[in-house]
Amino acid sequence: MSRELHIVGFQVGRETYGVPITSLHEIVRVPEITAVPDAPDYLEGVINLRGKIVSVMDLRKRFGEKQASLKKQNRILVVEHGGRLAGLIVDSASEVLKIPADAVEPPPAVFQEGGLNCVTGLGKVGGRLVVLLDMSKLLAPATLQTGGEAAEKKNAKQEARAAAGR
Protein backbone atom coordinates (compact mmCIF):
# COMPACT_ATOMS: atom_id res chain seq x y z
CA MET A 1 0.00 0.00 0.00
CA SER A 2 1.57 3.29 -1.06
CA ARG A 3 1.13 6.47 0.91
CA GLU A 4 -0.46 9.54 -0.64
CA LEU A 5 0.39 13.14 0.12
CA HIS A 6 -2.63 15.44 0.35
CA ILE A 7 -1.50 18.80 -1.00
CA VAL A 8 -3.28 22.11 -1.56
CA GLY A 9 -2.22 23.28 -5.01
CA PHE A 10 -1.91 26.96 -5.92
CA GLN A 11 -0.43 29.11 -8.65
CA VAL A 12 2.30 31.71 -8.35
CA GLY A 13 3.16 33.00 -11.80
CA ARG A 14 3.15 30.06 -14.22
CA GLU A 15 4.15 27.49 -11.61
CA THR A 16 2.03 25.23 -9.44
CA TYR A 17 3.10 24.95 -5.81
CA GLY A 18 1.76 22.85 -3.00
CA VAL A 19 1.63 22.82 0.78
CA PRO A 20 0.43 19.98 3.00
CA ILE A 21 -3.34 20.21 3.53
CA THR A 22 -2.73 19.69 7.25
CA SER A 23 -1.05 23.13 7.47
CA LEU A 24 -3.91 24.95 5.67
CA HIS A 25 -6.31 26.83 7.91
CA GLU A 26 -8.46 28.43 5.21
CA ILE A 27 -8.43 30.29 1.89
CA VAL A 28 -9.79 33.85 1.81
CA ARG A 29 -10.14 36.72 -0.65
CA VAL A 30 -7.55 39.47 -0.21
CA PRO A 31 -8.96 42.05 2.24
CA GLU A 32 -7.42 45.41 3.07
CA ILE A 33 -3.87 44.85 4.30
CA THR A 34 -2.30 47.11 6.92
CA ALA A 35 1.35 47.85 6.15
CA VAL A 36 4.02 47.24 8.78
CA PRO A 37 7.04 49.58 8.96
CA ASP A 38 10.57 48.20 8.42
CA ALA A 39 9.24 44.90 7.02
CA PRO A 40 10.96 43.13 4.12
CA ASP A 41 9.35 44.01 0.77
CA TYR A 42 7.65 40.61 0.42
CA LEU A 43 5.89 41.05 3.79
CA GLU A 44 2.77 42.94 2.74
CA GLY A 45 1.56 43.63 6.28
CA VAL A 46 -1.16 42.27 8.52
CA ILE A 47 -4.87 41.52 8.26
CA ASN A 48 -7.59 41.13 10.87
CA LEU A 49 -9.05 37.68 10.34
CA ARG A 50 -12.09 37.40 12.62
CA GLY A 51 -10.29 39.07 15.51
CA LYS A 52 -6.88 37.43 14.92
CA ILE A 53 -3.98 39.45 13.55
CA VAL A 54 -2.36 37.50 10.70
CA SER A 55 0.88 38.56 8.96
CA VAL A 56 0.66 38.35 5.16
CA MET A 57 3.55 37.44 2.84
CA ASP A 58 3.33 37.90 -0.93
CA LEU A 59 4.78 34.70 -2.38
CA ARG A 60 5.33 36.33 -5.78
CA LYS A 61 7.69 38.84 -4.19
CA ARG A 62 9.19 36.18 -1.91
CA PHE A 63 10.08 34.15 -5.00
CA GLY A 64 11.66 37.17 -6.71
CA GLU A 65 8.91 38.40 -9.04
CA LYS A 66 9.22 42.18 -9.20
CA GLN A 67 5.93 43.17 -10.86
CA ALA A 68 3.43 41.76 -8.38
CA SER A 69 0.14 43.63 -8.48
CA LEU A 70 -3.02 42.34 -6.84
CA LYS A 71 -5.80 41.02 -9.07
CA LYS A 72 -9.33 39.87 -8.39
CA GLN A 73 -8.43 36.17 -8.50
CA ASN A 74 -5.62 36.51 -5.91
CA ARG A 75 -6.23 34.60 -2.70
CA ILE A 76 -4.65 34.39 0.72
CA LEU A 77 -3.84 30.91 1.92
CA VAL A 78 -4.00 31.12 5.69
CA VAL A 79 -1.61 28.49 7.00
CA GLU A 80 -0.87 27.41 10.52
CA HIS A 81 2.73 26.95 11.54
CA GLY A 82 4.04 26.54 15.05
CA GLY A 83 0.66 27.46 16.50
CA ARG A 84 0.58 30.79 14.62
CA LEU A 85 -1.36 31.81 11.55
CA ALA A 86 0.31 33.35 8.51
CA GLY A 87 -1.18 34.45 5.19
CA LEU A 88 0.37 33.73 1.80
CA ILE A 89 -0.80 35.79 -1.17
CA VAL A 90 -1.00 33.56 -4.26
CA ASP A 91 -2.25 34.16 -7.80
CA SER A 92 -4.97 31.54 -7.42
CA ALA A 93 -5.71 28.50 -5.30
CA SER A 94 -6.43 25.55 -7.53
CA GLU A 95 -7.28 22.22 -5.93
CA VAL A 96 -6.50 19.53 -3.44
CA LEU A 97 -4.04 17.12 -5.03
CA LYS A 98 -3.40 13.55 -4.00
CA ILE A 99 0.18 12.68 -4.91
CA PRO A 100 1.48 9.12 -4.39
CA ALA A 101 4.59 9.23 -2.19
CA ASP A 102 6.58 7.41 -4.90
CA ALA A 103 5.75 10.22 -7.39
CA VAL A 104 7.70 12.78 -5.34
CA GLU A 105 11.33 13.47 -6.28
CA PRO A 106 13.80 15.22 -3.98
CA PRO A 107 14.54 18.83 -4.99
CA PRO A 108 17.49 19.35 -7.36
CA ALA A 109 20.64 20.76 -5.74
CA VAL A 110 20.14 24.03 -7.65
CA PHE A 111 17.22 24.88 -5.31
CA GLN A 112 19.46 24.65 -2.24
CA GLU A 113 22.26 26.64 -3.90
CA GLY A 114 19.87 29.33 -5.10
CA GLY A 115 18.66 30.00 -1.57
CA LEU A 116 15.28 28.33 -2.14
CA ASN A 117 15.76 25.81 0.62
CA CYS A 118 11.99 25.88 1.30
CA VAL A 119 11.42 23.32 -1.49
CA THR A 120 10.95 19.81 -0.06
CA GLY A 121 10.37 18.03 -3.35
CA LEU A 122 8.75 17.94 -6.76
CA GLY A 123 5.53 16.00 -7.14
CA LYS A 124 4.52 14.54 -10.49
CA VAL A 125 0.79 14.96 -11.11
CA GLY A 126 -0.74 14.15 -14.49
CA GLY A 127 2.27 15.19 -16.55
CA ARG A 128 3.02 18.39 -14.63
CA LEU A 129 5.32 19.17 -11.73
CA VAL A 130 4.12 20.58 -8.44
CA VAL A 131 6.77 22.32 -6.31
CA LEU A 132 6.25 21.19 -2.71
CA LEU A 133 7.03 23.78 -0.06
CA ASP A 134 8.15 23.41 3.55
CA MET A 135 6.16 25.88 5.68
CA SER A 136 8.77 26.10 8.44
CA LYS A 137 11.52 27.11 6.01
CA LEU A 138 9.26 29.37 3.96
CA LEU A 139 8.02 31.32 6.97
CA ALA A 140 11.10 31.20 9.23
CA PRO A 141 13.51 33.31 7.11
CA ALA A 142 11.18 36.32 7.22
CA THR A 143 11.14 36.38 11.01
CA LEU A 144 14.84 35.58 11.34
CA GLN A 145 15.97 38.17 8.80
CA THR A 146 13.87 41.03 10.11
CA GLY A 147 14.72 40.26 13.73
CA GLY A 148 18.41 39.75 13.01
CA GLU A 149 18.78 42.79 10.77
CA ALA A 150 16.94 45.00 13.25
CA ALA A 151 19.23 43.84 16.06
CA GLU A 152 22.32 44.45 13.91
CA LYS A 153 21.13 47.97 13.01
CA LYS A 154 20.36 48.72 16.65
CA ASN A 155 23.84 47.52 17.73
CA ALA A 156 25.50 49.57 14.97
CA LYS A 157 23.61 52.70 16.08
CA GLN A 158 24.58 52.13 19.72
CA GLU A 159 28.23 51.64 18.75
CA ALA A 160 28.15 54.82 16.63
CA ARG A 161 26.66 56.81 19.53
CA ALA A 162 29.26 55.42 21.94
CA ALA A 163 32.07 56.34 19.54
CA ALA A 164 30.64 59.86 19.06
CA GLY A 165 30.39 60.33 22.84
CA ARG A 166 34.08 59.60 23.42
DRENLO-936870 format. One record per residue (C-alpha): x, y, z; residue in one letter. Coordinates in steps of 0.2 Angstrom, whole numbers, plus 5000, padded with zeros to 4 digits. Example, Ala and Ser with C-alpha at 12.3 -4.5 7.8 and 13.67 -1.06 7.14 Angstrom:
BEGIN
506249785039A
506849955036S
This chain:
BEGIN
500050005000M
500850164995S
500650325005R
499850484997E
500250665001L
498750775002H
499250944995I
498451114992V
498951164975G
499051354970F
499851464957Q
501251594958V
501651654941G
501651504929R
502151374942E
501051264953T
501651254971Y
500951144985G
500851145004V
500251005015P
498351015018I
498650985036T
499551165037S
498051255028L
496851345040H
495851425026E
495851515009I
495151695009V
494951844997R
496251974999V
495552105011P
496352275015E
498152245021I
498952365035T
500752395031A
502052365044V
503552485045P
505352415042D
504652245035A
505552165021P
504752205004D
503852035002Y
502952055019L
501452155014E
500852185031G
499452115043V
497652085041I
496252065054N
495551885052L
494051875063R
494951955078G
496651875075K
498051975068I
498851885054V
500451935045S
500351925026V
501851875014M
501751904995D
502451734988L
502751824971R
503851944979K
504651814990R
505051714975F
505851864966G
504551924955E
504652114954K
503052164946Q
501752094958A
500152184958S
498552124966L
497152054955K
495351994958K
495851814958Q
497251834970N
496951734987R
497751725004I
498151555010L
498051565028V
499251425035V
499651375053E
501451355058H
502051335075G
500351375082G
500351545073R
499351595058L
500251675043A
499451725026G
500251695009L
499651794994I
499551684979V
498951714961D
497551584963S
497151434973A
496851284962S
496451114970E
496850984983V
498050864975L
498350684980K
500150634975I
500750464978P
502350464989A
503350374975D
502950514963A
503950644973V
505750674969E
506950764980P
507350944975P
508750974963P
510351044971A
510151204962V
508651244973F
509751234989Q
511151334981E
509951474975G
509351504992G
507651424989L
507951295003N
506051295007C
505751174993V
505550995000T
505250904983G
504450904966L
502850804964G
502350734948K
500450754944V
499650714928G
501150764917G
501550924927R
502750964941L
502151034958V
503451124968V
503151064986L
503551195000L
504151175018D
503151295028M
504451315042S
505851365030K
504651475020L
504051575035L
505651565046A
506851675036P
505651825036A
505651825055T
507451785057L
508051915044Q
506952055051T
507452015069G
509251995065G
509452145054E
508552255066A
509652195080A
511252225070E
510652405065K
510252445083K
511952385089N
512752485075A
511852635080K
512352615099Q
514152585094E
514152745083A
513352845098R
514652775110A
516052825098A
515352995095A
515253025114G
517052985117R
